[in-house]
Amino acid sequence: MPHNNKHITNRENHEIEFRNVSFKYPGAEQYTIKNVSLKIPVGKKLAIVGLNGAGKTTFIKLLMRLYDPPEGEILLDGVNIKEYDYKEYLKLFSVVFQDFKLLSFTIKENISLADSETTDGDKILDVLKDAGLSERIKELEYGIETAVSKKFDEKGIEFSGGESQKLAIARALYKDAPIVILDEATAALDPISEYEIYSKFDTLVGDKTSIFISHRLSSCRFCDCIAVFHNGEIIQYGKHEELLKDENSKYAELWNAQAQYYN
């Protein structure tokens, strides 16, 4: 993968564009992403929905340059992302992937990914509150200095799947990057907890460019636009109300399949 040295002078506002991007994994015969073109304007919230294997996570991996597309190009502010300094580029993103990891450090260090001396404790408490985990942390004898897991500290804590996801979300909030990406980041949460986080996120993210991937379509309604992926292609794009107007569309099919459990 090419690593160039173009500097990113603008820290806050960035426009993302996929232009005729196609990609298949090494050794695979089928394309995971096929001729995808999509523009995400500065400060907009985009939801990406679709069935498993539709190409949603691959879209994010390409944006993050975990892979480079052999066909088409990805642009940041009109410049191919391959041209930018790689480390500078990654600093633009706060991401929670599906397969995030917690480390056997303290809660505080797991969020900041830095040593305790250089970590802002007050900011840690703020993001834990925003992620809905502050009450749980208050119950702990050592608070944010509690070790995650008992591997190296018998007084450490073993978080549940939902609590671990909230901690990962707090980590993304702490980084405070201009582009926020949540890839199924609330899959282990119950619907009420998920709703609470997304309703707060709308305020927390503010004017930042944001991308949300979720199987629960109800959690994507606050986004400015929704892209429906199917077999690696974007087959629908628009607001929730617009996409539902076509009763025979894939989005309507997915929405109605889930709505029956809530009605």
N, C-alpha and C positions, 0 to 999 in steps of 0.2 A: 504494500500500500504506500502510495507517495506521501511524504511528509514535507510540506513546503513551509514557508516562513512569513506569509502575508499576515500582518497584524490586524486585529479586530479593534478598531479605534472607538466604535460606538458600543458601549457596554449594555445599554438598556433596551433599545427598540430594534427588533429584527423581524424581517419578513422571510418566510421559508417557502421554497417552491420546489416541487418535484416536477421534472419535465421529461415525459416519455421514458420513465424508469422501468426497466425489466431486470429481474434477478432470479437465478436459481442456485441452490446450494451446490457445492462441489460434489460431483458424482451423481447428482439428481438429473432425471430426464425432464421433469416437469418444471415449468416456471412457477415460483412462489408468488412473485409480483410480475404483472404483465402490463406494460405500457401505461403506467400510472402517471397521471398529470394532476397536480393539485397545488393550489397556492393558499398559504395560511397567512393572512395579513397581520400586521403588527397588533398585538394586544387582543387577538381573537381567541375564542375558546372552541376547539374542534373536538368532537366526539367521533371515535371510530368504532363501528359495530360490525358484526358478522359472525358466522359460525366458526367453530374451531378449524384451523387450517386455511382460513380465508386470506391470510397474509398480513394480518394486523400487526403482530409483533415484529415480523420481518421489516415492515415499513419503519418501525421505530429503530430497529437495529441498523438499518441503512442510514437513517438520519443521524444516528450517533456515531457513524463510521466504524461500527464493529465489523462491517463488510463494506466494500465499495461496489456499486453496481457496474457491470460490464456494458450495460446499454442505458443511454439516457444520462441525465445529470441532476444533481441536487444542488440548489442554490441558496445561499444565505445573503440577503441584501443584494441579489443580482450577481453574486460571485460564486463560482463552483466551490463547494466546501473543501475540495482537495487542495485548494490554493492556500487555505489558512494554516497557521501554526496549529498543530494538532492539540496541544495542551490548552492553548487559549480557546480553541473551539469547544472543547469539552467543558470548560468552565462556564459556558453559557447555559448549561442544562442542570436542572434538579430532576432526577429520575427515580421512580420506584418501579423496578422490574417485577415480573411475576416471581422470579427465583432469587429475590434479594437474600442477603445473608446477615445474620447478627453475629458479632464476635464476642469472644470470652473476655471482654473488657467491662468497664462500668457502663451504666446506662448513659451517663454523661458523655463518655468517650465514644460510645456507639453512635450517638447522634451527631457529634461534632467531627468524628473521625480525626481527632487531634488529641494531644495529651491534655490532662486536666488543667495544667497551669495556663495554657493558651485558650481555654474554652470559656465562653461567656455563660456563666451559670444562670444569670437572670434570663437570658435569651433561651436557654435550654428549658427553663420552667414555662416560658411563654409558648414555645412550640409544642410542648407536651400537653398544655391546656388546649391548644388549637386542635391537636390530634385526638383529643378525648381520652388522654391517659393520665392526666394529672392526679385525679382522685386515687387511682391505683398506686401511683408512686408515693403519695402522701402516707399510705399505709405501711410503707417499708421503713425499717429502722434506720437505714442509712440513706434513704431518699435516692437522689440521682447518683450517689456514689456507690450504690448497690451493684455488685457484679452480675452480669448476664450469664446464666448457667452456673452450675455448681462444679464445673470442670476444674477450676483453680481456687474456688472459694466455696466452702460448704454453706456459707450464708448467702450465696448467690440466689438468683431467682430464675425459675424456668417459666417463661411467658407462654401463654396459650397462642394458638395461631392468629387469632384476632388481635391480641395485644401486640404480637410481634409486628403485624402489619401496621398498627398505629405507630409503633416505634420507628418503622421504616419511613412512614409519612412524615413524622417529626424530623427525621434526618433530612428529608428533601426540603422541608420548610426552613430548617436551620441554614442550609446552604444559600438560600435566598438568591438563586440564579434567575435571570430574566425569562427563561423558557422552562415551563414545568410540564413533566410528562408522568402520567400515572397509567401503567400498563397492568390492568386487572389488580390494582393495588388494594382493593377493598373486597376481594373475592371471599376471604375468610370471615368477613364481618356479617352480622345479621342485618336485615334490610333497614332497621331503625338506625343502627350505628352508621351504616353506609350513608343514609340520608343526612344524618347530622354532620358527617364529615364533608359531604359534597355541598351542603347548604352553606357551611362555613367557608369552604374552599372558594366559593364564588366571591366572597369578600376578601379572603386572604390572598388569593391570586391577583385580584385587582386588575390592573391594566397589563399584566404579563401575558405573553403568548402561551397558550396551554393546550395540551393534547391529552385526551382521556380515552382509554380503552376499557370497555366494560361489557360483560354479558347481560347485565341488567339495564335494559334500555331506559327504564324510568329514571335512572341516575344521570342520564345524559341530557335531559330536557333543558337544563339551564345553559347548555352550550349554544354558541352563536350558530354553528352549523354542524351537521352530522354527515359523515361519509360512510356509506354502506359498502363493505368489501365482500366480494363473492368470487371464489376461485381465482384470487389474486388480482382482481380488477375492481375498480370503483364503479358500481352499477347505479348508485343513486347518491345525490348530494343536495342538501338543503336543510331547512329547519324542520323540526318535528312535525308541525302541523301540515307543512307542505308535503312531506314524505308520506303521511297517512292518507292523503287525498286519493292516492292510487291504491285502491283496496286489494289489487292483485300483485302489488309489489312485494319484494323480499322484505323491506322494512315493515310493511303492514303485517306480513306473515309472522315475523319475529315478535313484533309488538303484541299482536293478538294471542300468540302462543303463551306469552308471559302474563298478559292481562288477566287471563282466566283464573290465575292463582291469587289475584288481588281483588277481583270484583266480588 
